[in-house]
Amino acid sequence: MSEALTFQLVKNKILNIEAYEVWAYSIEIILLNGSILLGCLLISFMLGEMTHMLSFVLFFTPLRMLVGGYHCRKSVLFLHTFGIWSIYAVYTIV
């Protein structure tokens, strides 16, 4: 998806073709992080735990940025791992 989006942006001369790989990676990271945040909010809404999940995301995100985190070979595996971890955190906080 990020490759297709990057290709369209380069084709429309919005992005520079010399930095194609950098832009493709950047767009992939933005899409991944956006889908993680959206997934967390959706899970918390379905469980009725919006306050707990928002506090978890607000405190976990800076912590993960500072100390690193679990690295998966594929971004989909990370998305599932984070979703499972988030559900576990909601039930243990309550």
Backbone torsions as a table, in degrees:
resi	resn	phi	psi	omega
1	MET	NA	-42.9	-179.6
2	SER	-67.2	-34.7	178.0
3	GLU	-63.9	-44.2	-179.4
4	ALA	-65.5	-41.7	178.7
5	LEU	-65.6	-42.1	178.0
6	THR	-64.4	-41.3	178.9
7	PHE	-60.2	-43.4	179.5
8	GLN	-65.4	-38.8	179.4
9	LEU	-68.4	-37.2	176.2
10	VAL	-69.7	-41.5	179.4
11	LYS	-60.3	-38.6	178.8
12	ASN	-84.5	7.2	177.5
13	LYS	61.0	32.3	175.0
14	ILE	-87.3	-36.3	178.2
15	LEU	-114.1	156.4	179.5
16	ASN	-82.1	132.8	-176.6
17	ILE	-69.8	-24.7	-179.8
18	GLU	-64.1	-29.7	-178.8
19	ALA	-104.7	31.4	-175.5
20	TYR	-56.8	-47.8	-177.1
21	GLU	-66.0	-37.4	178.3
22	VAL	-65.5	-44.0	179.3
23	TRP	-66.1	-40.2	179.3
24	ALA	-62.0	-43.7	178.1
25	TYR	-65.4	-42.0	-179.6
26	SER	-62.8	-44.1	179.3
27	ILE	-66.4	-36.9	177.1
28	GLU	-62.1	-43.2	179.1
29	ILE	-64.9	-42.2	179.2
30	ILE	-63.2	-44.3	178.7
31	LEU	-64.8	-40.5	179.9
32	LEU	-64.5	-48.1	-179.4
33	ASN	-65.7	-37.3	176.7
34	GLY	-65.1	-40.3	179.3
35	SER	-69.6	-33.5	176.7
36	ILE	-65.1	-47.1	179.9
37	LEU	-63.3	-43.6	178.5
38	LEU	-63.7	-41.0	177.4
39	GLY	-62.7	-42.4	177.4
40	CYS	-61.3	-44.0	-179.9
41	LEU	-66.5	-37.6	178.7
42	LEU	-66.6	-44.9	178.4
43	ILE	-61.9	-44.6	-179.1
44	SER	-66.7	-34.2	177.3
45	PHE	-67.3	-42.5	-180.0
46	MET	-66.5	-33.3	-179.8
47	LEU	-88.1	-7.7	-178.4
48	GLY	71.9	27.8	-177.0
49	GLU	-122.8	47.6	-175.4
50	MET	-61.5	-41.3	-178.4
51	THR	-65.0	-44.2	-179.9
52	HIS	-65.7	-41.6	-178.1
53	MET	-70.0	-40.1	177.8
54	LEU	-63.3	-40.6	177.6
55	SER	-67.6	-37.1	176.6
56	PHE	-62.1	-47.0	-179.3
57	VAL	-66.0	-40.9	-178.9
58	LEU	-66.6	-32.2	179.5
59	PHE	-91.8	-31.9	-177.4
60	PHE	-76.0	-37.0	-177.4
61	THR	-60.8	-51.5	177.2
62	PRO	-63.2	-36.2	178.3
63	LEU	-63.0	-44.6	179.3
64	ARG	-65.3	-36.1	178.6
65	MET	-66.6	-33.8	-177.2
66	LEU	-81.6	-37.8	-173.6
67	VAL	-108.3	0.6	-177.8
68	GLY	87.3	-162.1	-179.1
69	GLY	-173.4	-169.2	-179.9
70	TYR	-76.8	128.0	-178.1
71	HIS	-107.6	124.4	179.9
72	CYS	-106.8	156.1	179.1
73	ARG	-70.0	-33.2	-179.2
74	LYS	-124.5	145.4	-177.8
75	SER	-67.1	-27.8	179.1
76	VAL	-66.0	-39.8	177.6
77	LEU	-62.2	-40.7	177.7
78	PHE	-63.7	-41.6	-179.6
79	LEU	-60.1	-43.6	178.5
80	HIS	-68.0	-41.3	178.9
81	THR	-62.1	-44.1	179.8
82	PHE	-66.3	-37.5	177.9
83	GLY	-63.2	-44.4	178.2
84	ILE	-64.1	-43.7	178.4
85	TRP	-62.0	-38.9	-179.7
86	SER	-66.4	-43.6	178.2
87	ILE	-63.2	-42.3	177.0
88	TYR	-59.7	-43.1	-179.4
89	ALA	-64.5	-38.7	-180.0
90	VAL	-63.5	-44.0	-177.9
91	TYR	-73.8	-26.0	178.9
92	THR	-85.2	-24.6	179.2
93	ILE	-73.6	-37.2	-174.9
94	VAL	-68.7	NA	NA
